[in-house]
Amino acid sequence: MHELSIMSSILDIVTDYANRNNANRILSINLEIGELSDIIPHWMQQYFDIISNGTIAENAKLVIDKIPAFIRCVDCGAEFRLSGDDWQFFCPKCESTDVQMLSGREFTVKSIEVE
């Protein structure tokens, strides 16, 4: 259900930007979302459709670019992708648990398409 509050914030951001730039309508919203964000794209679009009704973002499509989760081992420097099946937060090379998140938690409005 946290998708609803997130989409409300996204709507505020894009309508503010569109209004400041004299746009008549928002056609699409390009988002970058990390795979660790626990956001469900289907619900994002459904909630966005409901809350954008009657605004310049009505009928705008969400274009979602999923960003894979990568981690770097602080001890040995190895970088590796986290598997969606097994979120292991330790280095598969040296087994250190001293790791640093490189990507996978993003949630960014990359761009919007307006007319």
All heavy atoms as an XYZ file, in Angstrom:
915
protein
N       0.813     -1.196      0.000
C       0.000      0.000      0.000
C       0.858      1.262      0.000
O       0.375      2.336     -0.277
C      -0.929     -0.026      1.209
C      -1.922      1.081      1.236
S      -3.205      0.798      0.023
C      -4.504      1.736      0.716
N       2.164      1.133      0.278
C       3.021      2.312      0.284
C       3.164      2.917     -1.112
O       3.595      4.051     -1.255
C       4.383      1.999      0.901
C       5.168      0.964      0.195
N       4.884     -0.377      0.286
C       6.221      1.062     -0.623
C       5.736     -1.056     -0.448
N       6.553     -0.215     -1.014
N       2.771      2.171     -2.155
C       2.801      2.709     -3.505
C       1.909      3.947     -3.638
O       2.226      4.872     -4.376
C       2.374      1.654     -4.539
C       3.395      0.588     -4.816
C       3.294     -0.610     -3.889
O       2.509     -0.561     -2.918
O       4.006     -1.601     -4.125
N       0.795      3.973     -2.912
C      -0.130      5.110     -2.994
C       0.542      6.398     -2.534
O       0.477      7.418     -3.230
C      -1.404      4.847     -2.180
C      -2.447      5.966     -2.183
C      -2.906      6.286     -3.596
C      -3.630      5.576     -1.315
N       1.193      6.387     -1.400
C       1.839      7.613     -0.917
C       3.018      7.994     -1.813
O       3.251      9.183     -2.061
C       2.282      7.471      0.533
O       3.247      6.463      0.673
N       3.730      7.021     -2.316
C       4.843      7.303     -3.228
C       4.320      7.939     -4.510
O       4.868      8.931     -5.001
C       5.640      6.023     -3.524
C       6.395      5.587     -2.274
C       6.590      6.229     -4.702
C       7.010      4.208     -2.364
N       3.245      7.396     -5.051
C       2.707      7.929     -6.295
C       2.119      9.323     -6.092
O       2.169     10.158     -6.981
C       1.689      6.978     -6.906
C       2.289      5.639     -7.332
S       3.941      5.728     -8.094
C       3.682      6.762     -9.492
N       1.605      9.587     -4.923
C       1.118     10.929     -4.614
C       2.282     11.922     -4.654
O       2.144     13.032     -5.202
C       0.444     10.933     -3.243
O      -0.031     12.212     -2.936
N       3.415     11.538     -4.116
C       4.604     12.398     -4.155
C       5.093     12.587     -5.587
O       5.471     13.702     -5.976
C       5.727     11.801     -3.304
O       5.363     11.793     -1.952
N       5.085     11.519     -6.362
C       5.503     11.605     -7.767
C       4.582     12.566     -8.522
O       5.037     13.403     -9.306
C       5.503     10.213     -8.439
C       6.532      9.293     -7.794
C       5.714     10.317     -9.947
C       7.957      9.707     -7.952
N       3.285     12.456     -8.284
C       2.328     13.348     -8.938
C       2.626     14.802     -8.588
O       2.627     15.675     -9.466
C       0.893     12.987     -8.559
C      -0.195     13.860     -9.167
C      -0.194     13.778    -10.689
C      -1.562     13.468     -8.607
N       2.901     15.072     -7.332
C       3.240     16.439     -6.912
C       4.482     16.946     -7.642
O       4.519     18.081     -8.123
C       3.467     16.510     -5.402
C       2.205     16.318     -4.587
O       1.096     16.447     -5.157
O       2.328     16.032     -3.383
N       5.497     16.110     -7.731
C       6.756     16.497     -8.370
C       6.545     16.812     -9.847
O       6.971     17.863    -10.335
C       7.816     15.381     -8.204
C       8.257     15.282     -6.744
C       9.015     15.612     -9.124
C       9.032     14.020     -6.414
N       5.883     15.905    -10.565
C       5.754     16.091    -12.020
C       4.773     17.199    -12.379
O       5.004     17.934    -13.346
C       5.420     14.771    -12.751
C       6.534     13.749    -12.543
C       4.081     14.202    -12.361
N       3.699     17.351    -11.618
C       2.769     18.440    -11.947
C       3.391     19.802    -11.631
O       3.193     20.755    -12.379
C       1.408     18.283    -11.233
O       1.607     18.171     -9.825
C       0.649     17.084    -11.764
N       4.154     19.877    -10.561
C       4.849     21.120    -10.238
C       5.813     21.487    -11.361
O       5.837     22.623    -11.833
C       5.588     20.990     -8.904
C       6.356     22.253     -8.556
O       5.736     23.331     -8.480
O       7.594     22.166     -8.384
N       6.599     20.531    -11.794
C       7.562     20.778    -12.866
C       6.853     21.168    -14.164
O       7.234     22.127    -14.832
C       8.442     19.547    -13.095
C       9.481     19.784    -14.150
C      10.676     20.429    -13.851
C       9.266     19.394    -15.470
C      11.629     20.662    -14.825
C      10.204     19.632    -16.453
C      11.386     20.267    -16.123
O      12.312     20.513    -17.095
N       5.803     20.426    -14.516
C       5.055     20.707    -15.747
C       4.412     22.091    -15.697
O       4.459     22.835    -16.681
C       4.004     19.630    -15.980
N       3.829     22.447    -14.571
C       3.201     23.765    -14.430
C       4.219     24.900    -14.535
O       3.962     25.921    -15.177
C       2.421     23.869    -13.118
C       1.153     23.043    -13.133
O       0.532     22.863    -14.180
N       0.771     22.525    -11.983
N       5.378     24.723    -13.910
C       6.420     25.752    -13.975
C       6.952     25.936    -15.396
O       7.508     26.982    -15.727
C       7.582     25.417    -13.033
C       7.247     25.693    -11.575
C       8.454     25.573    -10.658
N       8.795     24.160    -10.449
C       9.978     23.621    -10.724
N      10.958     24.346    -11.205
N      10.201     22.338    -10.501
N       6.780     24.916    -16.238
C       7.268     24.981    -17.610
C       6.133     25.115    -18.631
O       6.317     24.830    -19.813
C       8.134     23.759    -17.903
C       9.451     23.845    -17.169
O      10.368     24.516    -17.615
N       9.545     23.210    -16.002
N       4.977     25.535    -18.142
C       3.816     25.832    -18.998
C       3.378     24.662    -19.874
O       2.930     24.869    -21.006
C       4.093     27.067    -19.861
C       4.383     28.284    -19.027
O       3.679     28.551    -18.049
N       5.426     29.013    -19.371
N       3.478     23.464    -19.378
C       3.016     22.283    -20.115
C       1.501     22.175    -20.005
O       0.908     22.571    -18.994
C       3.662     21.023    -19.559
N       0.895     21.668    -21.042
C      -0.553     21.466    -21.040
C      -0.942     20.097    -20.508
O      -2.028     19.930    -19.955
C      -1.117     21.620    -22.458
C      -0.971     23.026    -22.969
O      -1.213     23.976    -22.237
N      -0.551     23.165    -24.213
N      -0.045     19.141    -20.717
C      -0.374     17.763    -20.353
C       0.904     16.951    -20.160
O       1.892     17.163    -20.865
C      -1.197     17.156    -21.485
C      -1.919     15.893    -21.113
C      -2.815     15.503    -22.255
N      -2.084     14.492    -23.011
C      -2.651     13.536    -23.714
N      -3.942     13.493    -23.850
N      -1.943     12.638    -24.333
N       0.869     16.036    -19.210
C       1.974     15.103    -19.001
C       1.599     13.800    -19.698
O       0.552     13.217    -19.420
C       2.227     14.861    -17.496
C       2.619     16.165    -16.811
C       3.297     13.790    -17.296
C       2.666     16.092    -15.299
N       2.467     13.366    -20.611
C       2.193     12.155    -21.377
C       2.796     10.908    -20.741
O       2.175      9.851    -20.721
C       2.728     12.306    -22.806
C       2.190     13.499    -23.592
C       2.915     13.627    -24.918
C       0.693     13.362    -23.792
N       4.022     11.029    -20.250
C       4.665      9.880    -19.615
C       5.654     10.354    -18.562
O       6.145     11.488    -18.600
C       5.370      8.996    -20.643
O       6.448      9.678    -21.240
N       5.919      9.456    -17.628
C       6.853      9.716    -16.533
C       7.853      8.572    -16.529
O       7.476      7.399    -16.405
C       6.120      9.794    -15.185
C       5.051     10.880    -15.246
C       7.105     10.032    -14.049
C       4.019     10.772    -14.153
N       9.124      8.910    -16.702
C      10.185      7.908    -16.742
C      10.837      7.812    -15.373
O      11.383      8.795    -14.869
C      11.203      8.274    -17.818
C      10.561      8.329    -19.185
O      10.017      7.347    -19.666
N      10.570      9.495    -19.803
N      10.749      6.625    -14.797
C      11.243      6.389    -13.444
C      12.369      5.365    -13.450
O      12.349      4.418    -14.237
C      10.113      5.854    -12.557
C       8.867      6.715    -12.420
C       7.751      5.929    -11.750
C       9.184      7.972    -11.630
N      13.330      5.547    -12.560
C      14.350      4.536    -12.287
C      14.070      4.008    -10.890
O      14.035      4.786     -9.931
C      15.754      5.137    -12.342
C      16.194      5.498    -13.727
C      17.621      6.025    -13.757
O      18.088      6.602    -12.761
O      18.252      5.847    -14.802
N      13.868      2.695    -10.812
C      13.527      2.085     -9.532
C      14.445      0.899     -9.281
O      14.515     -0.025    -10.088
C      12.053      1.627     -9.517
C      11.137      2.827     -9.773
C      11.711      0.947     -8.202
C       9.685      2.480     -9.900
N      15.136      0.930     -8.158
C      16.025     -0.162     -7.792
C      15.234     -1.413     -7.434
O      14.136     -1.329     -6.874
N      15.817     -2.568     -7.760
C      15.086     -3.810     -7.519
C      14.945     -4.145     -6.040
O      14.158     -5.014     -5.679
C      15.672     -4.970     -8.316
C      17.077     -5.351     -8.001
C      17.605     -6.442     -8.919
O      16.834     -7.048     -9.685
O      18.810     -6.692     -8.869
N      15.636     -3.441     -5.169
C      15.466     -3.642     -3.724
C      14.386     -2.734     -3.139
O      14.115     -2.778     -1.950
C      16.779     -3.387     -2.978
C      17.924     -4.345     -3.264
C      19.159     -3.920     -2.493
C      17.544     -5.769     -2.930
N      13.775     -1.908     -3.969
C      12.819     -0.919     -3.470
C      11.501     -1.518     -3.012
O      10.720     -0.852     -2.354
C      12.540      0.139     -4.538
O      11.841     -0.444     -5.616
N      11.211     -2.739     -3.385
C       9.986     -3.421     -2.955
C       8.728     -2.700     -3.440
O       7.709     -2.682     -2.761
C       9.979     -3.573     -1.434
C       8.990     -4.626     -0.965
O       8.756     -5.594     -1.711
O       8.433     -4.469      0.135
N       8.819     -2.101     -4.618
C       7.693     -1.393     -5.226
C       7.139     -2.275     -6.346
O       7.891     -2.830     -7.137
C       8.144     -0.042     -5.824
C       8.818      0.826     -4.767
C       6.991      0.678     -6.491
C       7.918      1.313     -3.685
N       5.821     -2.367     -6.439
C       5.183     -3.204     -7.456
C       4.672     -2.303     -8.582
O       3.743     -1.508     -8.367
C       4.040     -4.030     -6.847
C       4.596     -4.902     -5.724
C       3.345     -4.874     -7.920
C       3.540     -5.578     -4.878
N       5.297     -2.392     -9.779
C       4.929     -1.502    -10.890
C       3.441     -1.508    -11.238
O       2.873     -0.446    -11.525
C       5.777     -2.024    -12.053
C       6.968     -2.626    -11.397
C       6.434     -3.235    -10.126
N       2.805     -2.648    -11.198
C       1.380     -2.727    -11.515
C       0.558     -1.818    -10.595
O      -0.315     -1.071    -11.046
C       0.903     -4.175    -11.402
C      -0.583     -4.332    -11.438
N      -1.309     -4.227    -12.596
C      -1.493     -4.547    -10.439
C      -2.597     -4.396    -12.317
N      -2.730     -4.590    -11.018
N       0.849     -1.872     -9.305
C       0.121     -1.043     -8.345
C       0.478      0.425     -8.497
O      -0.360      1.308     -8.287
C       0.364     -1.518     -6.917
C      -0.323     -2.813     -6.646
C       0.254     -4.019     -6.419
C      -1.737     -3.041     -6.621
N      -0.704     -4.985     -6.251
C      -1.945     -4.411     -6.369
C      -2.850     -2.223     -6.792
C      -3.206     -4.979     -6.277
C      -4.120     -2.786     -6.704
C      -4.277     -4.151     -6.445
N       1.713      0.699     -8.875
C       2.116      2.086     -9.089
C       1.237      2.728    -10.157
O       0.726      3.827     -9.964
C       3.585      2.159     -9.514
C       4.561      1.805     -8.426
S       6.255      1.743     -9.024
C       6.483      3.412     -9.578
N       1.082      2.048    -11.296
C       0.276      2.606    -12.378
C      -1.184      2.721    -11.967
O      -1.826      3.734    -12.239
C       0.411      1.754    -13.644
C      -0.316      2.339    -14.857
C       0.322      3.612    -15.381
O       1.469      3.606    -15.774
N      -0.429      4.720    -15.391
N      -1.709      1.706    -11.291
C      -3.111      1.762    -10.872
C      -3.370      2.927     -9.921
O      -4.334      3.671    -10.094
C      -3.534      0.455    -10.220
C      -3.842     -0.620    -11.231
C      -4.712     -1.699    -10.632
O      -4.355     -2.310     -9.646
N      -5.854     -1.927    -11.257
N      -2.523      3.080     -8.924
C      -2.699      4.186     -7.981
C      -2.502      5.535     -8.666
O      -3.221      6.495     -8.395
C      -1.747      4.064     -6.788
C      -2.135      2.987     -5.813
C      -1.194      2.096     -5.321
C      -3.447      2.858     -5.368
C      -1.548      1.108     -4.418
C      -3.807      1.877     -4.464
C      -2.856      1.005     -3.993
O      -3.201      0.030     -3.095
N      -1.508      5.596     -9.564
C      -1.268      6.847    -10.264
C      -2.480      7.237    -11.104
O      -2.863      8.403    -11.154
C      -0.012      6.775    -11.131
C       0.379      8.107    -11.678
C       1.068      9.008    -10.894
C       0.033      8.475    -12.963
C       1.401     10.262    -11.371
C       0.364      9.727    -13.464
C       1.045     10.616    -12.668
N      -3.085      6.266    -11.765
C      -4.277      6.535    -12.576
C      -5.410      7.117    -11.724
O      -6.115      8.020    -12.162
C      -4.757      5.263    -13.279
C      -3.820      4.801    -14.380
O      -2.950      5.595    -14.814
O      -3.941      3.633    -14.796
N      -5.561      6.612    -10.517
C      -6.625      7.093     -9.627
C      -6.346      8.510     -9.147
O      -7.193      9.396     -9.247
C      -6.802      6.143     -8.418
C      -7.342      4.785     -8.892
C      -7.704      6.767     -7.362
C      -7.257      3.683     -7.846
N      -5.138      8.749     -8.641
C      -4.851     10.059     -8.038
C      -4.604     11.153     -9.068
O      -4.733     12.326     -8.749
C      -3.682      9.995     -7.037
C      -2.378      9.623     -7.735
C      -4.000      9.048     -5.892
C      -1.161      9.716     -6.843
N      -4.278     10.780    -10.314
C      -4.018     11.796    -11.335
C      -5.289     12.198    -12.089
O      -5.257     13.120    -12.907
C      -2.962     11.312    -12.326
O      -3.437     10.197    -13.061
N      -6.388     11.528    -11.792
C      -7.661     11.839    -12.450
C      -8.004     13.322    -12.264
O      -7.995     13.836    -11.150
C      -8.765     10.948    -11.884
C     -10.029     11.001    -12.700
O      -9.995     11.305    -13.886
N     -11.149     10.701    -12.073
N      -8.267     14.009    -13.376
C      -8.623     15.419    -13.311
C      -7.437     16.365    -13.264
O      -7.617     17.573    -13.128
N      -6.211     15.848    -13.358
C      -5.012     16.691    -13.357
C      -4.385     16.671    -14.753
O      -4.814     15.911    -15.628
C      -3.957     16.186    -12.343
O      -3.376     14.969    -12.834
C      -4.576     15.958    -10.969
N      -3.339     17.466    -14.956
C      -2.656     17.457    -16.251
C      -1.873     16.162    -16.477
O      -1.401     15.917    -17.576
C      -1.725     18.678    -16.438
C      -0.576     18.675    -15.434
C      -2.505     19.959    -16.377
C       0.468     19.743    -15.718
N      -1.801     15.332    -15.464
C      -1.120     14.036    -15.590
C      -2.097     12.888    -15.840
O      -1.690     11.729    -15.914
C      -0.305     13.750    -14.340
N      -3.381     13.212    -15.989
C      -4.363     12.157    -16.239
C      -3.980     11.394    -17.508
O      -3.619     11.995    -18.519
C      -5.754     12.767    -16.393
C      -6.850     11.733    -16.538
C      -8.253     12.334    -16.500
O      -8.378     13.575    -16.454
O      -9.210     11.560    -16.518
N      -4.032     10.075    -17.434
C      -3.690      9.150    -18.524
C      -2.197      9.075    -18.834
O      -1.812      8.474    -19.832
C      -4.467      9.458    -19.807
C      -5.955      9.293    -19.610
O      -6.398      8.352    -18.967
N      -6.728     10.221    -20.135
N      -1.352      9.688    -18.015
C       0.097      9.569    -18.222
C       0.526      8.136    -17.935
O      -0.002      7.476    -17.038
C       0.849     10.529    -17.310
N       1.468      7.659    -18.693
C       1.991      6.302    -18.529
C       3.296      6.347    -17.752
O       4.151      7.207    -17.982
C       2.221      5.641    -19.885
C       0.949      5.428    -20.662
C       0.014      4.508    -19.912
C      -1.359      4.470    -20.539
N      -2.411      4.182    -19.595
N       3.437      5.414    -16.862
C       4.686      5.265    -16.123
C       5.596      4.325    -16.907
O       5.193      3.223    -17.269
C       4.426      4.679    -14.743
C       3.469      5.449    -13.840
C       3.294      4.721    -12.521
C       3.949      6.865    -13.618
N       6.797      4.786    -17.177
C       7.808      3.969    -17.850
C       8.868      3.678    -16.796
O       9.542      4.595    -16.315
C       8.413      4.702    -19.061
C       9.474      3.842    -19.733
C       7.318      5.099    -20.044
N       8.990      2.407    -16.435
C       9.835      2.041    -15.304
C      11.073      1.297    -15.774
O      10.979      0.280    -16.461
C       9.042      1.186    -14.301
C       7.854      2.000    -13.780
C       9.938      0.702    -13.164
C       6.850      1.209    -12.998
N      12.217      1.828    -15.389
C      13.503      1.200    -15.669
C      14.000      0.613    -14.353
O      14.314      1.360    -13.426
C      14.481      2.238    -16.218
C      15.810      1.650    -16.638
O      15.894      0.414    -16.821
O      16.772      2.425    -16.794
N      14.021     -0.718    -14.269
C      14.480     -1.382    -13.042
C      16.007     -1.371    -12.995
O      16.674     -1.752    -13.950
C      14.005     -2.836    -13.003
C      12.570     -2.990    -12.597
C      12.424     -2.755    -11.123
C      11.305     -3.590    -10.563
N      11.190     -3.456     -9.150
N      16.546     -0.924    -11.877
C      17.989     -0.862    -11.680
C      18.411     -2.067    -10.847
O      17.912     -2.268     -9.736
C      18.392      0.449    -10.951
C      17.843      1.675    -11.680
C      19.896      0.515    -10.768
C      18.335      1.863    -13.080
N      19.319     -2.892    -11.376
C      19.754     -4.080    -10.633
C      20.536     -3.707     -9.371
O      21.134     -2.631     -9.288
C      20.634     -4.835    -11.623
C      21.037     -3.846    -12.647
C      19.983     -2.775    -12.672
N      20.519     -4.616     -8.421
C      21.221     -4.414     -7.152
C      22.646     -4.950     -7.255
O      22.858     -6.122     -7.565
C      20.475     -5.124     -6.027
N      23.617     -4.066     -7.011
C      25.026     -4.441     -7.002
C      25.639     -4.045     -5.670
O      25.286     -3.020     -5.086
C      25.794     -3.751     -8.135
C      25.662     -4.438     -9.458
C      24.652     -4.089    -10.327
C      26.540     -5.451     -9.829
C      24.509     -4.714    -11.553
C      26.403     -6.092    -11.046
C      25.394     -5.722    -11.923
N      26.583     -4.870     -5.225
C      27.282     -4.653     -3.960
C      28.784     -4.773     -4.203
O      29.220     -5.543     -5.061
C      26.828     -5.693     -2.908
C      25.408     -5.364     -2.457
C      27.754     -5.742     -1.719
C      24.866     -6.303     -1.411
N      29.569     -4.021     -3.431
C      31.033     -4.132     -3.472
C      31.522     -4.579     -2.102
O      31.087     -4.066     -1.071
C      31.676     -2.789     -3.813
C      33.221     -2.859     -3.746
C      33.903     -1.528     -3.980
N      33.531     -0.971     -5.261
C      33.011      0.250     -5.425
N      32.796      1.038     -4.400
N      32.697      0.697     -6.623
N      32.425     -5.525     -2.118
C      33.042     -5.988     -0.878
C      34.115     -4.986     -0.462
O      35.000     -4.645     -1.246
C      33.669     -7.366     -1.090
S      34.531     -7.989      0.377
N      34.027     -4.491      0.754
C      34.997     -3.533      1.261
C      36.353     -4.209      1.471
O      37.405     -3.606      1.247
C      34.490     -2.890      2.576
C      35.545     -2.000      3.209
C      33.206     -2.106      2.313
N      36.358     -5.485      1.850
C      37.602     -6.190      2.144
C      38.412     -6.548      0.897
O      39.606     -6.280      0.831
C      37.328     -7.458      2.948
C      36.852     -7.155      4.362
O      37.089     -6.029      4.845
O      36.237     -8.034      4.978
N      37.769     -7.150     -0.113
C      38.525     -7.613     -1.282
C      38.252     -6.818     -2.553
O      38.937     -7.007     -3.559
C      38.284     -9.104     -1.532
S      36.671     -9.500     -2.259
N      37.246     -5.947     -2.532
C      36.956     -5.114     -3.686
C      36.096     -5.759     -4.755
O      35.787     -5.125     -5.762
N      35.705     -6.994     -4.563
C      34.870     -7.672     -5.553
C      33.507     -6.999     -5.646
O      32.957     -6.543     -4.638
C      34.709     -9.141     -5.194
N      32.986     -6.900     -6.861
C      31.647     -6.361     -7.068
C      30.779     -7.477     -7.627
O      31.236     -8.262     -8.460
C      31.684     -5.183     -8.038
C      32.405     -3.980     -7.475
C      32.403     -2.787     -8.404
O      31.711     -2.819     -9.447
O      33.104     -1.809     -8.089
N      29.553     -7.525     -7.157
C      28.675     -8.592     -7.620
C      27.226     -8.135     -7.565
O      26.863     -7.222     -6.829
C      28.872     -9.867     -6.803
C      28.718     -9.688     -5.322
C      27.510     -9.947     -4.697
C      29.778     -9.253     -4.540
C      27.355     -9.781     -3.340
C      29.644     -9.080     -3.176
C      28.426     -9.345     -2.575
N      26.427     -8.794     -8.394
C      24.998     -8.499     -8.448
C      24.274     -9.398     -7.453
O      24.556    -10.591     -7.354
C      24.449     -8.743     -9.844
C      22.980     -8.408     -9.911
C      22.437     -8.445    -11.295
N      21.024     -8.054    -11.232
C      20.178     -8.240    -12.186
N      20.571     -8.786    -13.313
N      18.927     -7.873    -12.039
N      23.329     -8.808     -6.740
C      22.488     -9.602     -5.855
C      21.452    -10.324     -6.698
O      20.880     -9.752     -7.617
C      21.780     -8.712     -4.831
C      22.652     -8.096     -3.764
C      21.831     -7.153     -2.906
C      23.294     -9.147     -2.912
N      21.215    -11.553     -6.376
C      20.222    -12.338     -7.083
C      18.862    -12.120     -6.439
O      18.744    -12.102     -5.218
C      20.600    -13.822     -7.020
O      19.518    -14.625     -7.395
N      17.826    -11.971     -7.268
C      16.471    -11.798     -6.757
C      15.979    -13.011     -5.989
O      15.062    -12.922     -5.183
N      16.594    -14.155     -6.232
C      16.197    -15.375     -5.536
C      16.848    -15.495     -4.167
O      16.350    -16.191     -3.299
C      16.596    -16.609     -6.365
C      15.921    -16.630     -7.719
O      14.802    -16.076     -7.832
O      16.506    -17.181     -8.656
N      17.978    -14.825     -3.998
C      18.777    -15.023     -2.792
C      19.485    -13.722     -2.434
O      20.573    -13.456     -2.917
C      19.794    -16.138     -3.045
C      20.538    -16.540     -1.801
O      20.150    -16.113     -0.702
O      21.522    -17.286     -1.924
N      18.877    -12.907     -1.578
C      19.473    -11.631     -1.204
C      20.567    -11.851     -0.166
O      20.364    -11.658      1.022
C      18.420    -10.671     -0.669
C      17.317    -10.357     -1.621
C      16.018    -10.737     -1.504
C      17.390     -9.615     -2.833
N      15.284    -10.278     -2.565
C      16.110     -9.583     -3.402
C      18.438     -8.976     -3.508
C      15.835     -8.935     -4.596
C      18.157     -8.338     -4.699
C      16.874     -8.314     -5.229
N      21.737    -12.272     -0.618
C      22.856    -12.537      0.282
C      23.736    -11.294      0.361
O      24.345    -10.903     -0.625
C      23.685    -13.705     -0.221
C      22.921    -15.006     -0.249
C      23.801    -16.143     -0.740
O      25.014    -16.109     -0.597
N      23.177    -17.162     -1.295
N      23.796    -10.704      1.535
C      24.579     -9.502      1.715
C      25.953     -9.840      2.298
O      26.360     -9.318      3.316
C      23.833     -8.496      2.598
C      22.662     -7.884      1.897
C      21.411     -8.481      1.960
C      22.817     -6.735      1.160
C      20.333     -7.922      1.292
C      21.740     -6.166      0.491
C      20.493     -6.767      0.555
N      26.646    -10.733      1.613
C      28.043    -11.026      1.936
C      28.757    -11.326      0.630
O      28.138    -11.626     -0.387
C      28.174    -12.184      2.939
C      27.704    -13.514      2.410
C      28.561    -14.356      1.727
C      26.391    -13.927      2.610
C      28.128    -15.574      1.235
C      25.946    -15.141      2.128
C      26.819    -15.971      1.438
N      30.046    -11.207      0.651
C      30.856    -11.391     -0.546
C      30.961    -12.880     -0.898
O      31.392    -13.684     -0.071
C      32.244    -10.815     -0.328
S      33.341    -11.011     -1.744
N      30.591    -13.263     -2.113
C      30.713    -14.665     -2.507
C      32.170    -15.078     -2.742
O      32.490    -16.264     -2.762
C      29.909    -14.745     -3.803
C      29.902    -13.368     -4.352
C      29.967    -12.455     -3.157
N      33.068    -14.099     -2.868
C      34.483    -14.397     -3.107
C      35.248    -14.661     -1.807
O      35.927    -15.671     -1.683
C      35.119    -13.237     -3.872
C      36.536    -13.470     -4.290
C      37.027    -12.314     -5.137
C      38.493    -12.520     -5.486
N      39.022    -11.384     -6.243
N      35.108    -13.745     -0.826
C      35.867    -13.895      0.423
C      34.976    -14.114      1.638
O      35.470    -14.271      2.747
C      36.779    -12.696      0.644
S      35.920    -11.176      1.119
N      33.654    -14.075      1.454
C      32.643    -14.291      2.483
C      32.579    -13.205      3.554
O      31.981    -13.393      4.605
C      32.797    -15.677      3.116
C      32.602    -16.791      2.103
C      32.613    -18.177      2.708
O      32.798    -18.308      3.940
O      32.445    -19.123      1.942
N      33.172    -12.062      3.276
C      33.093    -10.935      4.202
C      31.668    -10.388      4.210
O      30.980    -10.381      3.191
C      34.055     -9.831      3.767
O      33.835     -8.660      4.526
N      31.243     -9.919      5.364
C      29.936     -9.258      5.458
C      30.087     -7.735      5.418
O      29.097     -7.020      5.531
C      29.198     -9.671      6.751
O      30.028     -9.369      7.872
C      28.845    -11.147      6.724
N      31.309     -7.262      5.253
C      31.576     -5.830      5.156
C      31.419     -5.423      3.685
O      32.376     -5.401      2.923
C      32.980     -5.522      5.663
C      33.211     -4.030      5.844
O      32.263     -3.241      5.669
O      34.367     -3.654      6.159
N      30.168     -5.157      3.317
C      29.857     -4.836      1.924
C      29.196     -3.468      1.825
O      28.643     -2.965      2.802
C      28.943     -5.910      1.281
C      29.655     -7.246      1.190
C      27.639     -6.047      2.039
N      29.269     -2.878      0.641
C      28.732     -1.555      0.381
C      27.745     -1.648     -0.784
O      28.061     -2.230     -1.818
C      29.892     -0.639      0.024
C      29.536      0.747     -0.361
C      30.794      1.517     -0.761
O      31.634      1.024     -1.493
N      30.898      2.734     -0.256
N      26.574     -1.078     -0.610
C      25.558     -1.082     -1.661
C      25.962     -0.096     -2.747
O      26.226      1.073     -2.466
C      24.205     -0.694     -1.072
C      23.061     -0.705     -2.043
S      22.616     -2.330     -2.647
C      22.069     -3.118     -1.160
N      26.008     -0.546     -3.985
C      26.327      0.317     -5.122
C      25.075      0.773     -5.856
O      25.000      1.911     -6.322
C      27.248     -0.412     -6.106
C      28.600     -0.848     -5.577
C      29.361     -1.633     -6.639
C      29.409      0.372     -5.123
N      24.100     -0.101     -5.976
C      22.847      0.249     -6.651
C      21.758     -0.724     -6.223
O      22.039     -1.769     -5.655
C      23.022      0.207     -8.174
O      23.297     -1.112     -8.606
N      20.534     -0.335     -6.532
C      19.405     -1.202     -6.221
C      18.372     -0.573     -5.309
O      17.287     -1.109     -5.134
N      18.685      0.593     -4.728
C      17.745      1.284     -3.844
C      17.203      2.569     -4.475
O      16.504      3.333     -3.821
C      18.429      1.630     -2.515
C      19.052      0.468     -1.781
C      18.144     -0.289     -0.906
N      17.441      0.573      0.013
C      16.308      0.232      0.596
N      15.785     -0.941      0.389
N      15.700      1.046      1.418
N      17.513      2.820     -5.734
C      17.111      4.055     -6.398
C      15.592      4.183     -6.503
O      14.871      3.201     -6.586
C      17.675      4.097     -7.839
C      19.166      4.111     -7.939
C      19.797      2.739     -7.839
O      19.095      1.737     -7.657
O      21.021      2.680     -7.925
N      15.168      5.405     -6.505
C      13.786      5.747     -6.847
C      13.837      7.182     -7.343
O      13.837      8.124     -6.557
C      12.836      5.623     -5.657
C      11.406      5.570     -6.114
C      10.723      4.372     -6.114
C      10.768      6.699     -6.594
C       9.408      4.302     -6.571
C       9.462      6.644     -7.047
C       8.783      5.439     -7.037
N      13.911      7.334     -8.657
C      14.181      8.626     -9.264
C      13.209      8.915    -10.398
O      12.928      8.037    -11.206
C      15.624      8.636     -9.848
O      16.536      8.253     -8.834
C      15.992      9.991    -10.389
N      12.728     10.152    -10.447
C      12.015     10.620    -11.630
C      13.108     11.048    -12.601
O      13.768     12.065    -12.394
C      11.057     11.794    -11.325
C      10.410     12.292    -12.615
C      10.017     11.409    -10.306
N      13.309     10.244    -13.622
C      14.388     10.504    -14.582
C      13.998     11.619    -15.549
O      14.789     12.514    -15.827
C      14.712      9.226    -15.337
C      15.910      9.322    -16.225
C      16.234      7.976    -16.817
C      17.448      8.070    -17.714
N      17.763      6.775    -18.312
N      12.772     11.566    -16.055
C      12.290     12.596    -16.969
C      10.785     12.471    -17.120
O      10.178     11.471    -16.708
C      12.954     12.451    -18.349
O      12.613     11.227    -18.943
N      10.193     13.517    -17.697
C       8.775     13.455    -18.036
C       8.612     13.929    -19.471
O       9.395     14.760    -19.953
C       7.877     14.270    -17.072
C       8.206     15.748    -17.129
C       7.984     13.741    -15.667
C       7.232     16.610    -16.332
N       7.622     13.397    -20.137
C       7.291     13.836    -21.487
C       5.996     14.640    -21.393
O       5.011     14.172    -20.823
C       7.089     12.637    -22.413
C       6.782     13.017    -23.837
C       6.545     11.800    -24.720
O       6.771     10.661    -24.287
O       6.091     12.025    -25.858
N       6.039     15.846    -21.918
C       4.891     16.742    -21.828
C       4.529     17.274    -23.218
O       5.290     17.158    -24.170
C       5.168     17.939    -20.884
C       5.448     17.477    -19.480
C       6.303     18.801    -21.408
N       3.358     17.875    -23.294
C       2.992     18.603    -24.518
C       2.430     19.951    -24.120
O       2.076     20.199    -22.996
C       2.008     17.830    -25.380
C       0.663     17.606    -24.764
C      -0.309     16.910    -25.718
O       0.093     16.158    -26.597
O      -1.510     17.141    -25.530
